[in-house]
Amino acid sequence: MPEGEGAATDAVYAEQDSRRKKIKELIDQLKSPYLDTRWRAAESLGIVGDQIAVEPLIDALRDPYVDVAWLAAKSLGSIGDTRAFEPLLQGLKSPEKWLRVGSTIGLGRLGDRRGVEPLVAVLKDGKRQVRQFAAWALGNIGDKRALGPLSELLQDTEASVREAAELAIRIIHQKAGEPDPHQASGEANPDH
């Protein structure tokens, strides 16, 4: 082995070992008696993005505090493991607004087209933030089946929801390689 190669290999193993220890530490922190420790761990696990954290984050969706559960939902989407799909769908049915928001974000980040119909149903949620992030999620998934329901959302009473729907429609058209419907119809684009 050429000189220096062994040291480089050792450094890679040391880095991997350090990462594994950090992930295990964060997973252990999900069970902390302290709320702020649990929500920080849930958020950090999404940033680290390792699949080892999927099952513990799924368990964290049932945390008694929504502060932890909604961040766990978002983090599950960031990791991108399909094991999170069904638990995130369940989160859409929560009475907690923020868990529904986190679940829409998680599903949007997953990008799984199976989430289109459940997310379309959430576009009628009574809470503005849920509708807004459901529109974002549908845009991120990019499935044309969402275009009709998103178009209906352009009449929402909340400006942030209308803007999210408009952006989602543009993104879906862009992902399909189609022109922006507002520019194609000759409408002025107020954002430019």
Backbone bond lengths (Angstrom), bond angles and torsions (degrees), N, CA, C in turn:
res aa  C-N    CA-C-N  psi(-1)  N-CA   C-N-CA  omega(-1)  CA-C   N-CA-C  phi
1 M - - - 1.444 - - 1.528 108.06 -
2 P 1.327 116.96 127.56 1.465 119.61 179.99 1.528 110.50 -59.39
3 E 1.332 113.34 149.24 1.457 119.81 -179.59 1.532 110.44 -58.94
4 G 1.300 117.96 136.25 1.458 122.63 178.83 1.519 113.32 94.78
5 E 1.344 117.14 -24.14 1.471 119.04 -179.66 1.520 111.59 -67.57
6 G 1.315 116.61 -38.68 1.463 120.81 178.99 1.516 111.47 -63.27
7 A 1.320 116.32 -39.75 1.462 120.35 179.38 1.525 110.96 -66.47
8 A 1.341 116.27 -38.66 1.469 120.05 178.87 1.523 110.41 -65.68
9 T 1.329 116.51 -41.97 1.458 121.28 178.60 1.522 110.17 -63.59
10 D 1.332 116.15 -43.39 1.471 120.41 177.97 1.529 111.19 -60.32
11 A 1.324 116.40 -39.47 1.464 120.69 179.89 1.524 110.50 -64.85
12 V 1.334 117.10 -40.15 1.471 120.91 178.55 1.522 109.94 -63.62
13 Y 1.345 116.74 -45.48 1.467 120.00 179.05 1.525 111.53 -63.93
14 A 1.326 116.43 -39.60 1.467 120.17 178.69 1.522 110.47 -63.65
15 E 1.337 116.86 -40.45 1.464 120.71 178.41 1.525 111.08 -65.35
16 Q 1.332 116.74 -43.20 1.467 120.33 178.70 1.521 111.04 -63.46
17 D 1.331 116.37 -40.86 1.460 120.92 179.35 1.529 110.69 -64.43
18 S 1.326 115.98 -41.79 1.461 121.02 178.27 1.529 110.46 -62.67
19 R 1.323 116.51 -42.15 1.468 121.33 178.94 1.529 110.56 -62.61
20 R 1.339 116.75 -45.73 1.475 120.97 179.27 1.525 110.77 -59.54
21 K 1.337 116.00 -42.34 1.469 119.96 179.54 1.531 110.50 -63.97
22 K 1.327 116.86 -41.74 1.465 121.08 179.61 1.532 110.59 -62.93
23 I 1.328 116.58 -43.15 1.463 120.86 179.19 1.528 110.46 -63.22
24 K 1.339 116.32 -44.80 1.467 120.04 178.87 1.531 110.28 -61.44
25 E 1.320 116.02 -40.35 1.469 121.08 177.68 1.536 110.70 -60.01
26 L 1.332 116.14 -46.19 1.465 120.72 -179.90 1.525 111.24 -64.66
27 I 1.335 116.53 -40.34 1.471 120.42 178.39 1.530 109.59 -62.75
28 D 1.338 116.59 -42.42 1.468 119.94 177.13 1.527 110.95 -62.35
29 Q 1.330 116.72 -35.63 1.465 120.49 -179.27 1.530 112.49 -68.17
30 L 1.333 117.56 -20.48 1.471 119.91 176.00 1.525 111.50 -63.13
31 K 1.339 116.82 -18.20 1.468 121.51 -179.38 1.529 112.42 -103.52
32 S 1.303 115.91 8.73 1.473 120.95 -179.11 1.533 110.42 -61.89
33 P 1.327 116.74 148.85 1.472 118.66 174.18 1.535 112.34 -73.45
34 Y 1.327 116.42 -8.81 1.462 120.75 -176.77 1.524 111.28 -99.50
35 L 1.310 114.96 122.90 1.454 121.95 -177.52 1.525 112.32 -55.91
36 D 1.324 117.48 -48.07 1.462 119.13 -176.39 1.527 111.87 -64.25
37 T 1.323 117.91 -31.33 1.468 121.22 176.57 1.522 110.00 -67.99
38 R 1.340 116.84 -41.26 1.467 120.48 -178.48 1.524 111.38 -67.44
39 W 1.347 117.97 -45.40 1.469 117.75 -177.11 1.512 110.86 -69.47
40 R 1.333 117.54 -34.76 1.474 119.12 177.20 1.526 110.63 -65.60
41 A 1.310 116.72 -38.96 1.468 120.69 178.23 1.523 110.46 -65.16
42 A 1.326 116.80 -43.89 1.470 120.41 179.36 1.525 110.39 -59.92
43 E 1.318 116.59 -43.36 1.462 120.52 179.61 1.530 111.34 -68.00
44 S 1.308 117.48 -43.63 1.463 121.83 -178.15 1.530 112.22 -64.87
45 L 1.312 116.92 -35.45 1.469 119.70 179.45 1.526 111.09 -64.12
46 G 1.310 117.57 -30.93 1.467 120.27 175.48 1.514 111.45 -70.11
47 I 1.314 116.66 -34.75 1.463 120.87 178.96 1.521 110.02 -70.82
48 V 1.339 116.61 -42.83 1.461 121.13 178.60 1.525 109.62 -64.46
49 G 1.331 116.02 -42.35 1.460 121.56 172.29 1.510 116.74 71.04
50 D 1.306 118.20 38.18 1.461 121.07 179.99 1.517 110.86 -102.21
51 Q 1.329 116.83 137.63 1.468 121.39 -177.18 1.524 113.44 -65.91
52 I 1.304 117.46 -16.91 1.462 120.48 176.60 1.530 110.22 -60.27
53 A 1.312 116.76 -26.96 1.464 121.71 -176.33 1.527 113.67 -84.45
54 V 1.323 118.57 -5.75 1.470 120.37 -173.69 1.527 112.29 -59.53
55 E 1.313 118.56 -54.05 1.471 120.22 -177.28 1.527 111.83 -63.68
56 P 1.345 119.35 -44.65 1.469 117.64 176.33 1.532 113.31 -61.48
57 L 1.324 117.56 -35.17 1.467 119.89 177.40 1.527 111.19 -70.47
58 I 1.320 117.12 -36.07 1.471 119.72 174.82 1.525 109.30 -60.53
59 D 1.338 116.53 -42.73 1.469 119.87 176.65 1.529 110.74 -61.71
60 A 1.335 116.58 -36.91 1.473 121.20 -178.65 1.526 112.40 -68.14
61 L 1.329 117.92 -15.87 1.466 120.00 174.97 1.527 110.94 -62.81
62 R 1.323 116.31 -20.88 1.468 121.42 -179.98 1.530 112.08 -98.51
63 D 1.327 117.17 11.32 1.464 120.14 178.29 1.528 108.19 -57.35
64 P 1.325 117.53 141.64 1.472 118.85 -179.46 1.525 113.51 -65.38
65 Y 1.314 117.62 -15.26 1.465 121.04 179.13 1.519 110.05 -108.79
66 V 1.312 116.35 124.91 1.454 122.21 -177.56 1.530 110.86 -62.84
67 D 1.335 117.80 -24.28 1.467 121.23 178.01 1.533 110.56 -56.56
68 V 1.314 116.24 -36.93 1.467 121.79 179.56 1.523 109.83 -81.75
69 A 1.317 116.94 -47.22 1.464 121.79 -173.46 1.529 112.26 -61.14
70 W 1.329 117.97 -43.36 1.461 118.34 -176.28 1.519 111.16 -70.52
71 L 1.332 117.70 -33.83 1.468 120.15 176.18 1.524 110.76 -70.81
72 A 1.334 117.35 -34.51 1.463 120.65 175.36 1.530 109.83 -62.54
73 A 1.329 117.17 -41.05 1.471 121.20 179.21 1.526 110.82 -62.54
74 K 1.322 116.71 -46.66 1.463 120.60 178.42 1.528 110.76 -61.11
75 S 1.318 116.54 -42.76 1.458 121.04 -178.36 1.522 111.34 -65.91
76 L 1.320 116.58 -37.53 1.470 119.39 177.27 1.525 110.50 -59.19
77 G 1.310 116.78 -40.61 1.458 119.68 177.29 1.513 112.08 -64.45
78 S 1.329 116.56 -39.10 1.470 120.72 179.96 1.519 111.84 -64.17
79 I 1.328 116.06 -36.29 1.464 119.37 -179.99 1.527 110.11 -68.87
80 G 1.328 116.97 -36.45 1.456 120.60 173.19 1.517 116.04 82.04
81 D 1.297 117.99 20.60 1.461 122.22 179.97 1.531 108.80 -90.85
82 T 1.322 117.10 129.73 1.469 120.38 -175.92 1.526 113.67 -67.04
83 R 1.329 118.63 -12.92 1.476 119.62 175.14 1.527 110.58 -60.58
84 A 1.321 116.66 -22.14 1.464 120.81 -178.28 1.523 112.39 -79.88
85 F 1.317 118.09 -13.86 1.469 120.63 -172.75 1.530 112.83 -56.20
86 E 1.311 118.26 -57.47 1.476 121.49 -176.92 1.531 112.15 -62.42
87 P 1.351 119.15 -45.69 1.467 118.02 177.02 1.532 112.77 -60.60
88 L 1.323 117.49 -35.20 1.468 119.70 177.74 1.522 110.87 -68.67
89 L 1.333 116.79 -36.84 1.479 119.49 175.13 1.528 110.19 -59.88
90 Q 1.326 116.00 -41.16 1.466 119.78 178.51 1.523 110.32 -63.00
91 G 1.337 116.11 -36.08 1.457 120.34 178.95 1.524 113.04 -62.24
92 L 1.344 116.78 -27.79 1.470 120.23 177.78 1.523 111.62 -64.37
93 K 1.324 117.01 -21.37 1.468 121.86 -177.03 1.525 112.39 -94.45
94 S 1.315 117.23 -0.12 1.463 121.29 -176.88 1.531 111.40 -64.22
95 P 1.320 116.73 146.77 1.466 118.87 172.78 1.540 111.19 -72.85
96 E 1.316 117.05 -15.14 1.465 122.20 -179.87 1.526 110.43 -82.34
97 K 1.317 116.75 117.35 1.466 121.95 -179.80 1.527 111.13 -54.66
98 W 1.324 117.69 -45.96 1.461 119.75 -174.49 1.515 112.81 -69.78
99 L 1.315 118.71 -28.60 1.468 119.43 174.17 1.528 108.95 -70.83
100 R 1.332 117.68 -37.20 1.469 119.52 175.90 1.532 110.00 -63.87
101 V 1.343 117.28 -40.91 1.466 120.61 177.21 1.527 109.82 -61.87
102 G 1.323 117.26 -50.11 1.464 120.74 -179.92 1.516 112.17 -59.48
103 S 1.319 116.62 -38.44 1.466 120.58 179.58 1.522 111.37 -68.41
104 T 1.346 118.05 -37.70 1.467 118.96 176.88 1.521 110.06 -65.40
105 I 1.325 116.60 -41.04 1.468 120.11 178.38 1.525 109.81 -64.22
106 G 1.325 116.06 -44.96 1.464 120.06 179.02 1.521 112.10 -59.30
107 L 1.329 116.30 -45.41 1.473 119.79 179.30 1.529 110.92 -65.24
108 G 1.317 116.51 -39.34 1.466 119.33 177.39 1.515 111.96 -62.45
109 R 1.312 115.99 -41.98 1.465 119.89 178.68 1.519 111.56 -67.39
110 L 1.333 116.94 -36.13 1.470 119.77 177.13 1.524 110.37 -61.48
111 G 1.328 116.13 -39.29 1.459 120.37 178.44 1.518 114.54 73.99
112 D 1.303 117.55 16.00 1.463 122.62 -178.12 1.526 109.02 -78.44
113 R 1.315 117.19 122.71 1.471 121.87 -176.94 1.533 113.00 -64.39
114 R 1.317 117.81 -17.73 1.468 119.93 175.53 1.525 111.08 -64.34
115 G 1.328 117.39 -18.17 1.449 121.37 -179.06 1.519 114.43 -81.89
116 V 1.334 117.30 -7.37 1.466 119.99 -174.95 1.525 111.68 -59.53
117 E 1.311 118.71 -54.64 1.463 120.71 -176.22 1.530 112.77 -62.24
118 P 1.346 118.88 -45.96 1.473 117.61 176.99 1.531 112.42 -62.01
119 L 1.330 117.44 -36.77 1.465 120.04 178.72 1.527 111.38 -69.98
120 V 1.321 116.88 -36.35 1.467 119.94 175.87 1.533 109.31 -60.53
121 A 1.326 117.09 -41.08 1.470 120.53 179.19 1.529 110.76 -61.63
122 V 1.328 117.20 -34.99 1.459 122.09 -178.17 1.531 111.41 -73.85
123 L 1.328 117.80 -14.76 1.472 119.77 176.81 1.521 111.91 -61.71
124 K 1.319 117.38 -14.40 1.464 121.93 179.28 1.532 111.95 -100.12
125 D 1.335 117.17 8.01 1.459 121.65 -179.77 1.532 110.22 -57.42
126 G 1.296 116.74 148.81 1.453 121.55 -179.51 1.527 114.40 -73.55
127 K 1.296 117.53 -12.78 1.469 121.24 -177.68 1.527 110.60 -103.06
128 R 1.317 114.68 129.65 1.465 122.34 -177.78 1.533 112.69 -54.19
129 Q 1.332 117.19 -46.79 1.457 120.23 -176.04 1.525 111.75 -63.33
130 V 1.311 116.80 -35.91 1.470 120.09 179.45 1.526 109.41 -66.08
131 R 1.334 117.19 -45.83 1.474 120.34 178.98 1.532 110.53 -62.83
132 Q 1.310 115.88 -42.63 1.458 121.07 -178.43 1.528 111.30 -61.27
133 F 1.328 117.15 -48.17 1.465 119.65 -177.90 1.525 112.03 -75.93
134 A 1.320 117.55 -25.50 1.469 119.30 173.84 1.531 109.23 -66.37
135 A 1.334 116.90 -40.41 1.474 120.46 176.32 1.517 109.85 -62.02
136 W 1.336 116.87 -46.54 1.462 120.28 177.27 1.529 111.12 -56.43
137 A 1.342 115.86 -46.49 1.465 120.98 -178.08 1.530 111.06 -60.62
138 L 1.314 116.27 -42.32 1.464 119.89 179.33 1.527 111.01 -64.15
139 G 1.318 116.96 -39.22 1.459 120.15 175.94 1.520 111.20 -63.47
140 N 1.318 115.87 -40.60 1.457 120.08 -179.38 1.530 111.27 -66.28
141 I 1.323 116.59 -37.82 1.468 120.24 177.62 1.532 109.30 -68.20
142 G 1.333 116.60 -41.31 1.461 120.72 173.05 1.516 116.26 80.53
143 D 1.313 118.13 24.52 1.459 121.55 -178.92 1.532 109.71 -91.75
144 K 1.338 116.45 129.61 1.467 121.22 -175.78 1.534 113.33 -65.50
145 R 1.322 118.27 -15.75 1.466 120.09 176.95 1.531 111.76 -61.70
146 A 1.327 116.83 -21.10 1.464 120.65 -177.96 1.525 112.85 -83.84
147 L 1.328 118.43 -9.60 1.467 120.38 -173.92 1.528 113.92 -60.39
148 G 1.321 117.49 -45.37 1.472 120.41 -179.86 1.521 111.98 -60.92
149 P 1.341 117.26 -54.35 1.467 118.61 179.12 1.537 112.84 -61.52
150 L 1.318 117.68 -35.61 1.466 119.71 177.68 1.530 110.34 -67.19
151 S 1.332 116.89 -36.73 1.473 120.09 177.88 1.521 110.69 -62.20
152 E 1.327 116.52 -38.19 1.465 120.06 177.10 1.530 110.82 -63.16
153 L 1.324 116.36 -32.40 1.462 121.15 -178.75 1.528 112.06 -70.57
154 L 1.321 116.90 -13.91 1.466 120.13 177.41 1.530 111.47 -65.48
155 Q 1.341 116.67 -11.70 1.466 121.74 178.19 1.530 111.48 -101.38
156 D 1.325 118.29 7.66 1.457 121.98 -178.56 1.525 110.41 -58.83
157 T 1.308 116.18 151.38 1.463 120.34 -179.50 1.527 112.48 -73.28
158 E 1.310 118.23 -18.49 1.465 122.52 -177.38 1.534 110.80 -99.60
159 A 1.330 116.01 126.66 1.466 121.28 -178.73 1.526 112.11 -60.16
160 S 1.333 118.28 -39.77 1.468 120.43 -178.16 1.527 111.24 -64.52
161 V 1.319 116.84 -33.05 1.466 121.21 178.76 1.530 109.37 -72.00
162 R 1.325 116.47 -44.29 1.474 120.09 178.28 1.530 110.41 -60.25
163 E 1.328 116.64 -43.38 1.466 120.87 -179.74 1.525 111.17 -64.23
164 A 1.328 116.89 -41.73 1.462 120.61 178.71 1.531 110.41 -64.00
165 A 1.325 117.00 -40.17 1.470 120.99 178.78 1.517 110.49 -65.72
166 E 1.323 117.10 -43.49 1.465 120.47 179.93 1.529 110.91 -62.17
167 L 1.324 116.04 -44.40 1.462 119.85 178.83 1.527 110.80 -64.14
168 A 1.319 117.30 -41.91 1.469 121.30 179.32 1.531 110.69 -61.30
169 I 1.313 116.66 -41.83 1.472 120.53 178.21 1.521 110.05 -61.47
170 R 1.316 116.70 -45.01 1.472 120.32 178.56 1.527 111.47 -60.30
171 I 1.317 115.89 -44.33 1.463 120.30 -178.35 1.520 110.59 -64.31
172 I 1.317 117.10 -42.30 1.472 120.13 179.84 1.527 109.76 -61.87
173 H 1.322 117.39 -44.94 1.467 120.37 177.59 1.522 110.70 -62.36
174 Q 1.324 116.79 -41.46 1.463 120.90 -179.98 1.530 110.47 -63.02
175 K 1.337 117.25 -44.47 1.462 120.85 179.65 1.519 111.35 -63.89
176 A 1.338 116.52 -29.09 1.469 120.90 178.76 1.528 111.51 -84.47
177 G 1.334 116.48 -1.96 1.462 120.49 -179.67 1.516 113.19 74.37
178 E 1.330 116.08 25.77 1.460 121.77 -178.97 1.525 109.84 -104.70
179 P 1.322 117.34 156.45 1.473 119.29 178.25 1.526 111.02 -69.34
180 D 1.314 114.70 156.48 1.461 121.67 175.79 1.522 107.44 -61.31
181 P 1.351 118.70 122.93 1.466 120.13 -176.94 1.531 113.38 -61.70
182 H 1.316 118.34 -27.89 1.467 120.71 179.39 1.520 110.96 -72.19
183 Q 1.313 116.79 -39.56 1.461 119.90 178.78 1.522 110.65 -74.45
184 A 1.337 116.72 -35.42 1.460 120.11 -179.69 1.522 111.54 -65.61
185 S 1.346 116.84 -30.87 1.458 119.52 -178.30 1.529 111.68 -87.08
186 G 1.332 116.15 -1.10 1.462 119.77 178.61 1.516 113.59 85.97
187 E 1.366 117.54 2.88 1.458 120.74 179.02 1.531 109.15 -69.64
188 A 1.271 115.44 144.51 1.464 119.46 174.94 1.523 107.93 -73.75
189 N 1.313 116.54 139.90 1.432 121.50 178.45 1.529 108.02 -90.72
190 P 1.318 118.67 111.60 1.459 121.08 -175.53 1.523 113.76 -66.72
191 D 1.305 117.80 -15.29 1.467 120.31 -177.99 1.522 111.93 -84.28
192 H 1.307 118.65 -10.23 1.471 120.08 -175.83 1.496 111.13 -118.01
